[in-house]
């Protein structure tokens, strides 16, 4: 009996050392009769599974080859020789990756072994499955439903914990989150800066796959650290002009298979996601321009009404002032009655000044336009045609507004810059013509404004201050001056984070 065992072992060893097994670059395994214990693994199998032969021999086969299923497809069956059968398997590698295999299993009675030769078709399997199930799962979806379906289906099919869809913010190096999938449910989306993240590579270049060690590759990305991410896969979303408008990314705490074809499938579906995102952005832009148009029409109507009232009221004040001055002239200079009339004159003068502001808002006050003296500005700043007195009034009103917004102190910042507004900017900002402008920005770190306040901030008589502390004409006057100069003004603000007024004045055509 012992002699037969030795002969069997020599035959087995000879088989394991044969060039067709040991040196062939295709993964091969020799299994003991019970099918659960490894006898030998060739070098190609050791590299593929990530274990040494000794490590594999100490494991049960079911620990690294799982879910072995007998094949039923005739086209594969023809590949197997008589006495052999083909099978589908999943292999769990030493790194934790789950790969999909097709193998041919042959019984070797003379060696009392089973021979298994296999190939890895993970890329084709996942790509086909992803393509089939994404097509079926999102075919009837549209709009945000399609975007949600794309994220959820992909994350579930690939067993990925995190999925994200965001849009780029024009002019800023950050992404605004739209959808965020975490461990099987949608969470409030997050915004984050692009520099130093894999998303920056996706936005600036092309689709990216980092199958492992993504935190080490991008140590500045704090979000990856918080997620405990090991792997990352991202695809850019581009509009009809080829510009990047967003991205989709997936991340997990385990390695992802190095399967480039997955990126190709996701890129295919990203084209439709891009179209949905572009449609959404266009609708938002149209709504913004529509609101700007309504606001401009409202301000124009208010201005016309204010101008008419101011004209009639000013005539009344002129007559009242004349009669009061005549009455005062008929009284002794220091009499009590003369002092009463002097107080009345001061009130009339204050009302006259208020009326003058209304006239300015109604744009009925003549301006003496001239190129602003360059000695007061940086040397490289373009000139603008303006009335210096009104420019001073505009800056004064904005500075006073910033001061009042910072009752506990803060920082007031005034910026000047040459800017060229293109057709894309003009498309999303009502009444703006493309061209060269001088940008004046006045920012504070004060209490900020709610969206409701921002919508009314330029209306005359509108104020958030207590009664008697403000006329509500300061910003209305600024708005009117800017419009008379052919410029544009926009307000950007968040409650608790301060406010910025940006003014664009056209570059002077003559010097």
Number of C-alpha atoms within 10 A of each C-alpha: 5 7 8 9 10 11 12 15 14 13 15 19 14 11 16 19 14 12 10 13 22 19 14 13 12 17 23 25 23 27 23 16 16 10 15 15 17 23 21 25 24 22 19 18 22 20 14 16 21 16 17 15 18 13 11 20 17 10 13 13 16 15 12 19 19 15 11 15 12 14 16 12 10 8 8 15 15 11 12 15 12 8 9 16 20 24 19 18 21 20 23 18 18 13 13 15 17 18 20 20 19 20 23 22 23 19 17 15 9 9 19 17 20 20 22 20 18 19 16 18 14 21 17 14 15 20 20 15 14 19 18 11 15 21 14 10 16 17 11 9 13 14 13 15 12 18 23 21 17 24 22 23 17 19 22 14 13 14 13 22 19 24 26 24 27 24 23 19 12 10 6 9 13 18 23 16 18 18 20 22 21 17 14 14 10 16 12 10 14 15 13 16 14 19 14 14 20 22 28 17 17 23 24 11 12 16 22 19 24 19 19 20 15 25 22 12 13 15 12 13 20 14 13 22 15 8 15 15 21 20 22 27 23 26 28 28 31 21 17 10 6 8 11 19 20 26 25 27 23 24 27 24 18 19 20 24 20 14 16 13 15 22 18 14 16 23 20 13 19 22 17 17 26 24 16 20 24 19 14 14 14 13 12 13 15 16 13 15 18 15 14 17 15 13 17 14 12 13 21 16 13 15 23 17 13 19 23 14 14 21 15 11 14 20 12 12 16 13 10 15 20 13 12 16 15 11 13 19 12 9 14 11 11 8 10 11 13 19 15 11 18 15 11 16 18 12 13 18 15 12 15 19 13 16 21 18 22 27 24 25 30 25 19 16 14 10 16 10 13 15 17 18 13 13 7 7 12 10 9 9 15 21 23 22 20 23 17 16 10 19 16 10 15 19 15 14 18 21 18 12 14 26 18 15 20 17 10 9 12 15 12 17 13 15 10 16 15 17 17 16 15 13 13 9 14 15 15 18 19 19 14 17 15 15 13 17 22 21 22 18 19 19 22 26 20 24 20 21 21 12 13 8 14 16 14 14 21 23 21 22 15 17 19 12 12 7 8 6 9 13 13 17 21 25 22 24 25 24 24 27 25 19 15 19 19 14 21 22 18 13 17 14 21 15 12 12 12 21 23 21 17 19 21 25 24 24 21 17 9 9 11
